[in-house]
Amino acid sequence: MKSRNTYLNLLMALALFVGCQPKEKQAESAEVEQPETVAEEKFQEEHRPQYHFSPPAHWMNDPNGMVYYDGEYHLFYQHYPDSTVWGPMHWGHAVSPDMVHWEHLPIALYPDSLGYIFSGSAVVDWKNTTGFGSDDNPPLVAMFTYHNMDGERSGKIKYQTQGIAYSTDKGRSWTKYKGNPVLENPGIKDFRDPKVRWQEDLNAWILTLAVKDHIAFYSSPDLKEWTHLSDFGIDKGGHGGVWECPDLFPLPTPDGKGDKWVLFVSINPGAPQGGSGTQYFIGEWDGKTFTEDKGSYGWLDYGPDNYAGVTWADVPQEDGRTLFLGWMSNWLYAQIVPTENWRSAMTVPRKMELFKNGNDYLLAFKPVKELDELRNDCITEATMMVDTSAVLDDQVKGSTTFEAKLTLSEIPEEGFELILYNDVDQHVTFGYDAAKDEYYLDRSESGKNDFYDEFSRKYTTKRIVDTESIDLHIYVDVASIEIFADEGKTVMTAIFFPDKPMDHMKVEANGQMKVSELEVCSLKSIWK
């Protein structure tokens, strides 16, 4: 989302100077011509990901307004088009047929006299409850937080309100509702990030809103008039920072006998790995109140770089998946990482599933099958014995964009390490400490790290399942790694900034270990 109090004082002068005044005038017209986006051949800068979504240029953070309509996945995102650091927030926009190959579109929403355009969501108003479209042409409706900087600077409390905008041309142009804001601030400093969904059995829209240190639920017949239903979380979960970027949705239970409801809450700071992170609660939703199941609580990602992620709305029922995308960075250092023309990327898209851990339900994440379209050259090995070390250069084949799958068994008492490295002895290490029964991800020697003292860290988490073998599914993209362990029951995501390409990989163990079902595939760039 948005402004962070630790950054705002430094940014106020910049915001006043570069400001949003010219764009405020533009924002009232959906027909304004906008500059062409950066040509795709520009996506070759140092550290630029090749198959993760990143903006053509300048600043990006949270994914917003994720909605599927008429064959297109829409991705909006927090964007400042005039700098590589946070500033007056707009909604950038891109569309994709498959969540993998993206077409950049002009900016969708500009700041206006009511404020910057902070995070929010978008839906298809299939029943035209808003009256913005028609039965034959239902509108796309975006709901977002207005952040009034003048109000914040003057010491007011009610500087965040909720607004809506609509599109009747497949999201290519947007008109802000003349009755904005549709939800006034009741007197709470942090009042933001609306996530909307239609609940058929209630014949109503349900709004999940982050309210300082808890979640507030509202309902509406038309996305314009809202009634408060209930609150959740004042005494639940982590409270090391402000709650934001919530989401509420159902998932089927593994036995197929019903649904559980999942509530996402991002928090910054206060994540167990430092800085930003997203926690989740699993429980029951009765149309008015969310009640969590004791023990069914966790974090989406146990690495440092997955934040503010939410689900896609209106995925066709026949698809059957609940789909997720997150911002692959951390507010601790997002504004100072060593990239010049652009800042940050999204995670790979993931599908979510529930699994049973004892008596509790937890979340598992798996990369979407559409990523298979990027596979270029795959090398498979049925079985490989590791005796101290096994170099996988023949499989990686000098690529910095690849996917790896492997199953490890007969694991020595000390565990193992999977090491991604380059020719100047910089490396990222993922490992399993068998004595502590925990996974770890260490990027302390991964390259450029002097921009933030705590960037060079080792991140650890307890293993959730208890099986003799460990399966890993790994995505490497130039300067990022995403590790899905134990069928996605533990996920660790991290970015890094090497001085030379990370194009080698090896497995090390203090003793003999079996590697089976090894497959490594180079992945094609989505920008070429």
Residue pairs with C-beta under 8 A, 6 or more apart in sequence:
1 61
1 62
1 78
1 118
1 119
1 145
1 192
1 193
1 244
1 245
1 308
2 61
2 62
2 78
2 89
2 116
2 118
2 119
2 145
2 147
2 192
2 193
2 244
3 11
3 86
3 89
3 116
3 118
3 147
3 149
3 152
4 86
4 268
4 331
7 86
7 335
8 152
11 85
11 86
11 87
12 149
12 153
14 83
14 87
15 87
15 88
15 149
18 82
18 83
18 87
18 88
19 88
20 88
20 110
20 111
20 116
23 88
23 90
23 110
23 111
24 110
24 111
24 112
24 113
26 32
26 110
27 109
27 110
27 111
27 112
27 176
28 112
28 176
30 173
30 174
30 175
31 173
34 106
34 107
37 56
37 104
37 105
37 106
38 56
38 57
38 104
40 527
40 528
41 527
42 56
42 57
42 341
43 50
43 54
43 56
43 525
43 527
44 527
45 339
45 340
45 341
45 342
46 339
46 340
47 338
47 339
47 478
47 479
47 497
48 54
48 339
48 342
48 478
48 479
49 345
49 477
49 478
49 479
49 480
50 400
50 401
50 477
50 478
50 523
50 524
50 525
50 526
50 527
50 528
51 100
51 348
51 371
51 374
51 401
51 477
51 523
51 524
51 525
51 526
52 328
52 345
52 346
52 347
52 348
52 477
52 480
53 75
53 94
53 102
53 325
53 345
53 346
54 60
54 342
54 344
54 345
54 346
55 77
55 79
55 92
55 104
55 342
55 343
55 344
56 104
56 342
57 81
57 341
57 342
58 79
58 80
58 81
58 82
58 83
58 84
58 341
58 342
58 343
59 79
59 80
59 81
59 83
59 84
59 85
59 86
59 87
59 343
59 344
60 77
60 78
60 79
60 92
60 327
60 342
60 343
60 344
60 345
61 77
61 78
61 86
61 308
61 327
61 329
61 334
61 344
62 77
62 78
62 119
62 245
62 307
62 308
62 327
63 75
63 76
63 77
63 308
63 309
63 310
63 325
63 326
63 327
63 346
64 76
64 77
64 78
64 91
64 119
64 120
64 121
64 122
64 142
64 144
65 74
65 75
65 76
65 91
65 108
65 120
65 121
65 122
65 142
65 144
66 73
66 74
66 75
66 76
66 121
66 122
66 310
66 311
66 312
66 313
66 325
67 73
67 74
67 121
67 122
67 123
67 124
67 140
67 312
67 313
67 314
68 74
68 312
68 313
68 314
68 315
68 316
69 124
69 140
69 170
69 171
69 314
70 170
71 97
72 95
72 96
72 97
72 170
72 171
73 95
73 96
73 97
73 98
73 99
73 312
74 93
74 94
74 95
74 122
74 140
74 171
75 93
75 94
75 95
75 96
75 102
75 325
75 346
76 91
76 92
76 93
76 108
76 109
76 122
76 142
77 91
77 92
77 93
77 94
77 346
78 89
78 90
78 91
78 92
78 118
78 119
79 89
79 90
79 91
79 92
79 107
80 86
80 87
80 88
80 89
80 90
81 90
81 92
81 107
82 88
84 335
84 339
84 340
84 341
84 342
84 343
85 335
85 343
86 335
88 111
88 116
88 149
89 111
89 116
89 117
89 118
89 147
90 107
90 108
90 109
90 110
90 111
90 116
90 117
91 107
91 108
91 109
91 117
91 142
91 144
92 107
92 108
93 104
93 105
93 106
93 107
93 108
93 171
94 102
94 103
94 104
94 105
95 102
95 103
95 105
95 171
96 102
96 103
98 370
98 373
99 323
99 325
99 349
99 368
99 370
100 349
100 368
100 370
100 371
100 373
100 374
100 526
101 373
101 526
102 526
105 171
105 172
108 142
108 171
108 174
109 117
109 142
109 144
109 165
109 174
109 176
110 117
111 117
112 176
114 146
114 148
114 161
114 163
114 180
114 181
115 146
115 147
115 148
115 149
115 151
115 159
115 160
115 161
116 146
116 147
116 148
116 149
117 144
117 145
117 146
117 147
118 144
118 145
118 146
118 147
118 160
118 192
118 193
119 144
119 145
119 192
119 193
119 244
119 245
119 308
120 142
120 143
120 144
120 145
120 162
120 193
120 194
120 195
121 142
121 143
121 194
121 195
121 196
121 310
121 313
122 140
122 141
122 142
122 143
122 171
122 313
123 140
123 141
123 143
123 196
123 197
123 198
123 205
123 313
123 314
124 138
124 139
124 140
124 141
124 313
124 314
125 132
125 133
125 138
125 139
125 140
125 141
125 166
125 223
126 138
126 198
127 138
128 134
128 135
128 138
128 139
129 205
129 221
129 222
129 223
130 139
130 141
130 164
130 166
130 222
130 223
130 224
131 222
132 139
132 141
132 166
132 168
132 175
132 177
133 139
133 166
133 168
137 168
139 166
139 167
139 168
140 166
140 167
140 168
140 170
140 171
141 164
141 165
141 166
141 196
141 223
142 164
142 165
142 166
142 167
142 174
143 162
143 163
143 164
143 182
143 194
143 196
143 207
143 223
144 162
144 163
144 164
144 165
144 194
145 160
145 161
145 162
145 163
145 191
145 192
145 193
145 194
146 160
146 161
146 162
146 163
146 180
146 181
147 159
147 160
147 192
148 156
148 159
148 160
148 161
149 159
151 158
151 159
152 159
157 185
157 187
157 188
157 189
158 184
158 185
158 186
158 187
158 188
158 191
159 185
159 189
160 185
160 189
160 190
160 191
160 192
161 180
161 181
161 183
161 184
161 185
161 191
162 181
162 182
162 183
162 191
162 194
162 209
163 176
163 177
163 180
163 181
163 182
164 176
164 177
164 180
164 182
164 223
164 224
165 174
165 175
165 176
165 177
166 174
166 175
166 177
167 173
167 174
167 175
177 224
179 224
182 223
182 224
182 225
182 226
183 194
183 207
183 209
183 218
183 226
185 191
188 211
188 212
189 212
190 210
190 211
190 212
190 242
190 243
190 244
191 209
191 210
191 211
191 212
192 209
192 210
192 244
193 209
193 210
193 244
193 245
193 246
194 207
194 208
194 209
195 207
195 208
195 209
195 245
195 246
195 247
195 248
195 310
196 205
196 206
196 207
196 208
196 223
196 313
197 205
197 206
197 208
197 248
197 249
197 313
198 204
198 205
198 206
199 205
199 206
199 287
201 287
202 219
202 287
203 221
204 219
204 220
204 221
205 219
205 220
205 221
205 222
205 223
206 217
206 218
206 219
206 248
206 287
207 217
207 218
207 219
207 220
207 226
208 215
208 217
208 246
208 247
208 248
208 263
209 215
209 216
209 217
209 218
209 246
210 242
210 243
210 244
210 245
210 246
210 265
211 231
211 243
212 242
212 243
213 233
213 234
213 239
213 242
213 243
214 231
214 232
214 233
214 234
214 243
215 231
215 232
215 233
215 243
215 246
215 263
215 265
215 290
216 228
216 230
216 231
217 228
217 229
217 230
217 231
217 232
217 248
217 288
217 289
217 290
218 226
218 227
218 228
218 229
219 226
219 227
219 229
219 288
220 226
220 227
229 288
229 289
230 288
230 289
230 290
232 263
232 281
232 289
232 290
232 292
233 243
233 265
233 281
236 281
236 292
237 265
237 267
237 279
237 281
237 297
238 267
238 270
238 271
238 272
238 277
238 279
239 267
239 270
240 267
240 269
240 270
240 271
241 267
241 268
241 269
241 270
242 267
242 268
243 265
243 266
243 267
244 265
244 266
244 267
244 268
244 308
245 264
245 265
245 266
245 278
245 307
245 308
245 309
245 310
246 263
246 264
246 265
246 266
247 262
247 263
247 264
247 310
247 311
248 261
248 262
248 263
248 264
248 285
248 290
249 261
249 262
249 311
249 322
250 259
250 260
250 261
250 262
250 285
251 259
251 260
251 261
251 262
251 322
251 352
251 353
251 354
251 363
252 258
252 259
252 354
253 259
253 260
253 354
253 361
254 353
254 354
254 355
254 356
260 282
260 283
260 284
260 293
260 296
260 354
260 361
261 282
261 283
261 284
261 285
261 290
262 280
262 281
262 282
262 352
262 363
263 280
263 281
263 282
263 283
263 290
263 292
264 278
264 279
264 280
264 300
264 309
264 310
265 278
265 279
265 280
265 281
266 276
266 277
266 278
266 279
266 307
266 308
266 309
267 276
267 277
267 278
267 279
268 275
268 276
268 277
268 307
268 331
269 275
269 276
269 331
269 332
270 277
271 277
271 278
271 299
271 304
272 299
272 302
272 461
273 302
273 303
273 304
273 459
274 304
274 330
274 332
274 454
274 457
275 304
275 330
275 331
275 332
275 333
276 307
276 308
276 329
276 330
276 331
276 332
277 299
277 300
277 301
277 306
277 307
278 299
278 300
278 301
278 306
278 307
278 308
278 309
278 326
279 297
279 298
279 299
279 300
280 297
280 298
280 299
280 300
280 363
281 290
281 292
281 296
281 297
282 292
282 293
282 296
282 297
282 354
282 360
282 361
282 362
282 363
283 290
283 291
283 292
283 293
283 296
284 290
284 291
284 293
285 291
293 360
293 361
295 358
295 359
295 360
296 360
296 361
296 362
298 362
298 363
300 306
300 309
300 326
300 363
300 365
300 491
301 326
301 365
301 491
301 492
301 493
302 439
302 459
302 461
302 490
302 491
302 492
303 441
303 459
303 482
303 483
303 491
303 492
303 493
303 494
304 330
304 332
304 457
304 459
304 493
304 494
305 328
305 329
305 330
305 480
305 493
305 494
305 495
306 326
306 327
306 328
306 347
306 491
306 493
307 326
307 327
307 329
307 330
307 331
308 326
308 327
309 324
309 325
309 326
309 327
309 347
310 324
310 325
311 322
311 323
311 324
311 352
312 323
312 324
312 325
315 321
315 322
315 323
321 351
321 368
322 351
322 352
323 349
323 350
323 351
323 352
323 368
324 349
324 350
324 351
324 352
324 365
325 346
325 347
325 349
325 350
326 346
326 347
326 493
327 344
327 346
327 347
328 344
328 345
328 346
328 347
328 480
328 493
328 495
329 337
329 343
329 344
329 345
329 495
332 452
332 454
332 455
333 451
333 452
333 455
334 343
334 344
335 343
336 451
336 452
337 343
337 344
337 451
337 495
337 497
338 448
338 451
338 497
339 497
345 480
345 495
347 482
347 493
348 367
348 368
348 371
348 475
348 482
349 367
349 368
349 370
349 371
350 365
350 366
350 367
350 368
350 488
351 365
351 366
351 368
352 363
352 364
352 365
353 363
353 364
353 365
353 366
353 488
354 361
354 362
354 363
354 364
355 361
355 362
355 363
355 364
355 489
356 362
357 464
357 465
362 464
362 489
364 487
364 488
364 489
365 484
365 488
365 491
366 473
366 484
366 487
366 488
367 473
367 475
367 482
367 484
371 403
371 475
371 523
374 403
374 523
374 524
374 526
375 403
375 521
375 522
375 523
375 524
376 521
376 522
376 523
376 524
377 397
377 521
377 522
378 519
378 520
378 521
378 522
379 394
379 395
379 397
379 519
379 520
379 521
380 518
380 519
381 395
381 515
381 518
381 519
382 516
382 517
382 518
383 514
383 515
383 516
384 390
384 514
384 515
384 516
384 518
385 512
385 513
385 514
385 515
386 416
386 507
386 508
386 509
386 512
386 513
386 514
386 515
387 511
387 512
388 508
388 509
388 510
388 511
389 506
389 507
389 508
389 509
390 506
390 507
390 508
390 515
391 504
391 505
391 506
392 404
392 504
392 505
392 506
392 507
392 518
392 520
393 504
393 505
393 506
395 404
395 505
395 518
395 520
396 402
396 404
396 503
396 504
396 505
396 520
397 520
397 522
398 503
399 503
399 522
399 523
400 476
400 477
400 478
400 501
400 502
400 503
401 476
401 477
401 478
401 522
401 523
401 524
401 525
402 475
402 476
402 520
402 521
402 522
402 523
403 473
403 474
403 475
403 476
403 520
403 521
403 523
404 472
404 473
404 474
404 476
404 505
404 518
404 519
404 520
404 521
405 471
405 472
405 473
405 474
405 517
405 518
405 519
405 520
406 471
406 472
406 507
406 515
406 516
406 517
406 518
406 519
407 469
407 470
407 471
407 472
407 515
407 516
407 517
407 518
408 416
408 469
408 470
408 471
408 472
408 507
408 513
408 514
408 515
409 468
409 469
409 470
409 513
409 514
409 516
410 512
410 513
410 514
411 432
411 434
411 468
411 469
411 470
411 509
411 513
412 434
412 509
412 510
412 511
412 512
412 513
413 434
413 435
413 511
414 433
414 434
414 435
414 509
414 510
414 511
415 431
415 432
415 433
415 434
415 435
415 509
416 431
416 432
416 507
416 508
416 509
416 513
417 429
417 430
417 431
417 507
417 508
417 509
418 429
418 430
418 431
418 472
418 474
418 505
418 506
418 507
419 427
419 428
419 429
419 430
419 505
419 506
419 507
419 508
420 427
420 428
420 429
420 476
420 481
420 502
420 504
420 505
421 427
421 428
421 502
421 504
421 505
421 506
422 447
422 498
422 499
422 500
422 501
422 502
422 503
422 504
423 500
423 504
424 499
424 500
425 445
426 445
426 446
426 447
426 498
426 499
426 500
426 502
427 445
427 446
427 502
428 441
428 442
428 443
428 446
428 481
428 494
428 496
428 502
429 440
429 441
429 442
429 443
430 439
430 440
430 441
430 442
430 472
430 474
430 481
430 483
430 492
431 439
431 440
431 442
432 438
432 439
432 440
432 463
432 470
433 439
433 440
433 460
436 460
436 462
437 462
437 463
438 460
438 461
438 462
438 463
439 460
439 461
439 463
439 485
439 490
439 492
440 458
440 459
440 460
440 461
441 458
441 459
441 460
441 481
441 483
441 492
441 494
442 457
442 458
442 459
443 449
443 455
443 456
443 457
443 494
443 496
444 456
444 457
444 458
445 456
446 456
446 496
446 497
446 498
447 496
447 497
447 498
447 499
448 497
448 498
448 499
449 455
449 456
449 497
459 492
459 494
461 490
461 492
463 485
463 486
463 490
464 486
464 489
464 490
465 486
465 489
467 486
470 485
470 486
471 485
471 486
471 487
471 517
472 483
472 484
472 485
473 483
473 484
473 485
473 488
474 481
474 482
474 483
474 484
475 481
475 482
475 523
476 502
477 523
478 501
478 502
479 495
479 496
479 497
479 498
479 502
480 493
480 494
480 495
480 496
481 493
481 494
481 496
482 491
482 492
482 493
483 491
483 492
483 493
484 490
484 491
485 491
485 492
496 502
505 520
507 513
507 515
